[in-house]
């Protein structure tokens, strides 16, 4: 029995579908994603997060993700 993706998984999937397209004009910015749609681009995480709380805080989960053509890899030693 397959499980349904969570709301946050759906938001991230939407982000992944548009990552390359958005990186052409919004490289390094932070996108706010809610309910399967782009809800704005912001210069930093805090601005995007505050906008998400203001717009959608009581309505459910939203995603704030930095727009990069390729997801960076971080090593922790």
C-alpha positions, 0 to 999 in steps of 0.5 A: 500500500503506497502512502500519499506524499505529505504537503511539504513533499508536494511543495518540494516536488513543485520546487524541483520541477521549476528549479532550473527555470527559476535559476535563470532569473532568480539565482540565489534568491529564496522562493516561497512555495504554497499550495503548489504555486510560487508565492514570491521571490525574496533576497534572503531566507528571513524575508521569505519566511516572514512573508510566508508567516504573514500570508499563510501562517494559519493556513498550513505548511509552506516551503522556503527554498534557495533557488540554485541550478544545482543543489549544493553539497555540504560536508561535515567532518 
